[in-house]
Amino acid sequence: MAENRHHALDLSDEKVLEMYKTMLLARRIDERMWLLNRAGKIPFVISCQGQEAAQVGAAFALDIEKDYVLPYYRDMGVVLTFGMTPKDLMLSGFAKAEDPNSGGRQMPGHFGQKKNRIVTGSSPVTTQVPHAVGIALAGKMERKDLVTFVTFGEGSSNQGDFHEGANFAGVHKLPVIFMCENNKYAISVPIEKQLACEKVSDRAIGYGMPGYTVNGNDPLEVYKVVKEAAARGRRGEGPSLIETISYRLTPHSSDDDDRSYRAPDEVAKAKTQDPIITFGAYLKETGVMTDEKEKEINDLVMTLVNEATDYAENAPYAAPESAMKYVYEGM
């Protein structure tokens, strides 16, 4: 039997099965959204495939009763962990009135749900980083026990918002976890054309915080480093920069043709490290998951995805006269 790494992290067998289920749920929702998009039923998909381990491993290391998450547009694994449901996500995909993110006003992937402390993002990338820093500053001023967790792609780490937010958080020792989900491509621009330094985490030293680069295909490795960063933030020792290395298994979005900038054999090779497969194999090697348990989890997940799809497809659209609601007062 393989070495049991999760017990060393104080994770029970039940907890790692829950992590696997959440990763699989994110994957199956994402796959369903691609099918719905190609069938002309939903307008847009921006995918989490290949990054579920980093997202779920990180989110499980946080306190979902206290902490705030400011996800970027791929973070389905994070928002599912923090309390969004498949139905919530499908309502967003179909742009229906009940969509909790924006009432059908925003593109999918613009997650926001106040009751679960999921702070809404916007279409310009990286704006969530200074917002996370601001919430952490407010928490520190009010002496609240909270950490803010903000994610972004490696392309976003080149934006001014990242550098300004990281600098401010470092100076004021704020409880922020900056997590860069490095999936090797900023739309069509490969990592070697984005950074002159070797790693995104190399930038941490300039802002007076520790920087870590970890295997984003291993949820346990991500869990460990985020857990330590959260504890550091709660002790008043300031922010951390974590870089998770994974690979984007899909085109950038449903409007992108990735064949124009990366070779099919590169994608095929990356799929051999698919975190759904590798984490599932780990659970089987340690005796946590059997073939029967795997089937049971997959069947449950597919039931949730099917129910969410049916509900969202049949749900009503927002009334046209509500278009200006929450935009202008008194219309």
RACORFEN-V974986 format. One record per residue. N is the residue number from 0. RES is the residue in one letter. PSI is psi in radians with two decimals (NA if undefined). OMEGA is omega in degrees with one decimal (NA if undefined). NEAR is the number of other C-alpha atoms within 8 Angstrom. Layout:
N;RES;PSI;OMEGA;NEAR
N;RES;PSI;OMEGA;NEAR
This chain:
0;M;2.45;-177.0;5
1;A;2.79;177.7;6
2;E;2.34;-180.0;5
3;N;1.75;-175.7;7
4;R;-0.45;-173.6;7
5;H;-0.53;177.7;11
6;H;-0.58;176.9;9
7;A;-0.36;178.1;7
8;L;0.20;-177.6;7
9;D;0.58;175.2;6
10;L;2.19;179.3;9
11;S;2.88;175.5;8
12;D;-0.69;-179.6;9
13;E;-0.67;-177.9;6
14;K;-0.73;-179.7;8
15;V;-0.53;173.1;10
16;L;-0.64;176.7;11
17;E;-0.66;175.8;8
18;M;-0.81;179.7;11
19;Y;-0.77;179.9;11
20;K;-0.72;-179.7;11
21;T;-0.72;175.4;12
22;M;-0.80;-178.6;13
23;L;-0.67;178.5;11
24;L;-0.78;177.3;10
25;A;-0.76;-179.6;13
26;R;-0.81;-175.9;11
27;R;-0.62;174.2;11
28;I;-0.78;-178.8;10
29;D;-0.81;178.9;12
30;E;-0.72;178.8;8
31;R;-0.70;-180.0;9
32;M;-0.64;175.5;12
33;W;-0.75;178.4;10
34;L;-0.74;179.7;8
35;L;-0.66;178.1;10
36;N;-0.79;-178.6;13
37;R;-0.41;176.2;7
38;A;0.01;178.7;7
39;G;0.31;-175.8;7
40;K;-0.51;173.6;8
41;I;2.56;-166.3;11
42;P;-0.41;-167.2;8
43;F;2.49;174.2;11
44;V;2.32;169.4;13
45;I;2.10;-153.8;11
46;S;2.64;174.4;10
47;C;-0.01;-170.2;14
48;Q;2.16;-177.2;10
49;G;-0.25;-175.8;12
50;Q;0.11;-175.2;15
51;E;-0.62;-177.1;17
52;A;-0.77;179.6;16
53;A;-0.75;-177.1;14
54;Q;-0.85;-176.0;13
55;V;-0.73;177.6;15
56;G;-0.74;179.9;15
57;A;-0.85;-175.1;14
58;A;-0.61;178.4;12
59;F;-0.33;179.4;10
60;A;-0.11;-178.0;11
61;L;2.96;177.3;10
62;D;1.83;-174.2;7
63;I;-0.11;176.2;8
64;E;-0.30;-173.4;5
65;K;-0.67;-168.9;8
66;D;2.76;178.0;12
67;Y;2.39;175.5;12
68;V;2.40;177.7;11
69;L;1.48;-171.1;16
70;P;2.71;168.4;18
71;Y;3.11;-162.4;16
72;Y;-0.24;179.0;11
73;R;-0.04;-162.5;9
74;D;0.87;179.9;12
75;M;-0.64;179.1;12
76;G;-0.62;179.1;15
77;V;-0.86;-173.8;12
78;V;-0.55;174.3;12
79;L;-0.72;178.8;12
80;T;-0.64;-176.5;11
81;F;0.04;170.0;10
82;G;-0.08;172.9;7
83;M;2.62;-178.3;11
84;T;2.80;173.6;7
85;P;-0.66;178.8;11
86;K;-0.77;177.4;12
87;D;-0.79;-176.1;12
88;L;-0.68;178.1;11
89;M;-0.65;176.3;12
90;L;-0.63;176.1;17
91;S;-0.78;179.6;17
92;G;-0.69;179.4;14
93;F;-0.09;179.6;12
94;A;0.87;-178.5;15
95;K;2.87;-175.2;15
96;A;-0.59;-177.2;12
97;E;-0.04;178.2;10
98;D;2.02;-175.7;13
99;P;-0.30;-179.3;10
100;N;-0.79;-173.8;13
101;S;0.20;-177.4;9
102;G;0.53;179.3;13
103;G;0.16;-176.2;16
104;R;-0.46;-174.2;7
105;Q;2.80;172.6;10
106;M;2.70;172.8;10
107;P;2.68;-179.9;13
108;G;-0.09;175.3;11
109;H;1.36;-170.6;13
110;F;2.43;173.9;14
111;G;2.22;-179.9;11
112;Q;1.80;-171.3;12
113;K;-0.74;-174.2;7
114;K;-0.43;179.7;5
115;N;0.22;179.0;10
116;R;0.68;172.1;9
117;I;1.93;-171.3;15
118;V;2.25;-173.6;12
119;T;2.49;175.4;12
120;G;-3.04;178.8;13
121;S;2.99;-176.1;8
122;S;-0.69;172.9;5
123;P;2.25;-172.9;5
124;V;2.61;170.3;9
125;T;-0.05;178.6;12
126;T;-0.38;-179.0;10
127;Q;-0.35;-176.3;14
128;V;-0.94;176.3;14
129;P;-0.48;175.6;11
130;H;-0.73;178.8;9
131;A;-0.67;179.3;14
132;V;-0.70;178.7;15
133;G;-0.73;178.1;8
134;I;-0.69;177.9;9
135;A;-0.68;177.3;14
136;L;-0.78;178.3;10
137;A;-0.75;178.6;8
138;G;-0.71;179.2;11
139;K;-0.74;-179.8;10
140;M;-0.60;-179.5;7
141;E;0.08;179.5;6
142;R;0.73;177.6;6
143;K;2.58;178.1;7
144;D;1.43;179.5;7
145;L;2.69;172.7;11
146;V;2.49;171.0;14
147;T;2.46;-176.7;15
148;F;2.08;-177.3;14
149;V;2.40;-178.5;15
150;T;2.76;-179.8;12
151;F;2.81;177.1;13
152;G;2.95;-179.4;12
153;E;-0.44;174.2;15
154;G;-0.69;179.0;9
155;S;-0.42;-179.2;10
156;S;-0.11;176.4;12
157;N;-0.02;-179.1;10
158;Q;2.65;179.8;9
159;G;-0.63;-178.7;6
160;D;-0.67;178.5;10
161;F;-0.85;-174.6;13
162;H;-0.70;178.6;10
163;E;-0.76;179.7;9
164;G;-0.78;-179.0;11
165;A;-0.71;180.0;11
166;N;-0.81;-179.0;9
167;F;-0.77;-180.0;9
168;A;-0.68;179.0;14
169;G;-0.78;-179.3;13
170;V;-0.75;-174.0;8
171;H;0.12;178.3;7
172;K;0.99;-175.8;10
173;L;2.60;-178.3;15
174;P;1.25;-179.3;19
175;V;2.37;169.4;16
176;I;1.99;174.9;16
177;F;2.05;179.1;13
178;M;1.96;177.7;12
179;C;2.05;176.3;14
180;E;1.59;-176.2;15
181;N;1.82;-179.6;12
182;N;0.29;171.0;11
183;K;-0.27;-176.9;11
184;Y;2.25;168.6;12
185;A;1.65;-164.8;10
186;I;-1.75;-175.8;5
187;S;0.03;-174.8;8
188;V;2.02;-178.1;8
189;P;2.78;-174.2;9
190;I;-0.65;-176.2;10
191;E;-0.28;175.3;6
192;K;0.07;-179.8;7
193;Q;-0.64;-172.8;9
194;L;2.39;172.3;10
195;A;-0.48;175.9;6
196;C;2.95;-175.4;6
197;E;-0.73;-174.0;6
198;K;2.66;173.5;8
199;V;-0.64;-177.5;12
200;S;-0.29;175.9;11
201;D;-0.38;-177.2;9
202;R;-0.27;-174.5;9
203;A;-0.68;-174.4;12
204;I;-0.54;179.7;9
205;G;-0.30;-178.3;6
206;Y;0.24;173.9;10
207;G;0.62;178.5;8
208;M;2.75;175.7;12
209;P;2.60;177.4;9
210;G;2.41;-177.5;13
211;Y;2.43;171.4;9
212;T;2.18;-176.0;11
213;V;2.88;178.8;10
214;N;1.89;-178.1;10
215;G;-0.11;175.9;14
216;N;-0.04;-177.6;15
217;D;1.79;-176.1;12
218;P;-0.48;-179.2;14
219;L;-0.67;177.6;9
220;E;-0.72;178.6;11
221;V;-0.76;177.8;16
222;Y;-0.83;-176.2;13
223;K;-0.85;-174.6;10
224;V;-0.60;178.0;10
225;V;-0.68;177.0;13
226;K;-0.77;179.6;11
227;E;-0.68;179.4;8
228;A;-0.67;178.4;11
229;A;-0.74;178.5;13
230;A;-0.69;178.2;8
231;R;-0.78;179.0;12
232;G;-0.72;-179.0;16
233;R;-0.49;178.3;11
234;R;-0.03;-179.8;6
235;G;0.31;-177.0;9
236;E;0.03;172.1;10
237;G;-2.96;-171.5;14
238;P;2.95;175.2;17
239;S;2.61;173.8;13
240;L;2.12;179.8;14
241;I;2.30;176.5;15
242;E;2.13;177.1;14
243;T;2.22;-177.8;14
244;I;2.05;175.5;13
245;S;-2.78;-178.8;13
246;Y;2.35;179.0;10
247;R;1.94;-172.9;13
248;L;-0.21;-178.4;9
249;T;2.98;166.4;8
250;P;2.89;-178.8;10
251;H;-0.75;177.3;13
252;S;-3.13;179.2;10
253;S;-0.15;177.2;10
254;D;0.15;-173.6;6
255;D;2.50;171.9;7
256;D;1.74;-174.8;7
257;D;-0.14;179.0;10
258;R;-0.30;-178.9;7
259;S;-0.22;-177.3;5
260;Y;-0.06;174.3;6
261;R;2.57;-173.6;8
262;A;2.50;178.7;7
263;P;-0.58;-179.1;7
264;D;-0.45;174.3;6
265;E;-0.76;179.2;8
266;V;-0.74;-179.8;10
267;A;-0.70;178.1;8
268;K;-0.72;179.6;8
269;A;-0.57;-178.4;10
270;K;-0.33;176.7;8
271;T;-0.30;176.6;6
272;Q;0.33;178.9;9
273;D;2.14;-175.0;10
274;P;-0.44;176.2;13
275;I;-0.74;-178.9;11
276;I;-0.81;-173.9;8
277;T;-0.66;178.7;10
278;F;-0.64;174.6;11
279;G;-0.70;178.4;11
280;A;-0.71;177.5;8
281;Y;-0.78;-178.5;9
282;L;-0.61;177.4;11
283;K;-0.72;-179.1;11
284;E;-0.52;-180.0;9
285;T;0.02;177.6;11
286;G;0.18;-178.9;8
287;V;-0.63;-176.9;9
288;M;2.29;174.1;11
289;T;2.96;174.8;8
290;D;-0.67;-179.7;7
291;E;-0.74;179.0;6
292;K;-0.70;178.6;8
293;E;-0.77;178.4;9
294;K;-0.71;179.2;8
295;E;-0.77;179.2;8
296;I;-0.78;-179.0;9
297;N;-0.71;179.2;10
298;D;-0.73;178.2;8
299;L;-0.79;179.8;8
300;V;-0.79;-178.8;12
301;M;-0.61;175.2;9
302;T;-0.79;178.8;8
303;L;-0.75;-178.9;9
304;V;-0.75;180.0;14
305;N;-0.76;179.3;8
306;E;-0.73;179.9;9
307;A;-0.72;179.9;12
308;T;-0.84;-178.3;10
309;D;-0.76;-178.5;8
310;Y;-0.86;-175.2;9
311;A;-0.66;-179.3;12
312;E;-0.60;-177.4;8
313;N;-0.09;-179.2;6
314;A;2.68;-178.5;10
315;P;2.64;170.5;7
316;Y;2.83;175.7;8
317;A;2.56;176.2;11
318;A;2.42;-178.6;7
319;P;-0.64;-177.3;5
320;E;-0.14;178.7;5
321;S;0.05;-174.0;7
322;A;-0.60;-176.9;8
323;M;0.00;179.1;8
324;K;2.44;-176.7;8
325;Y;0.03;179.9;5
326;V;-0.92;177.4;5
327;Y;2.51;179.3;7
328;E;2.34;167.4;6
329;G;0.34;179.4;3
330;M;NA;NA;5
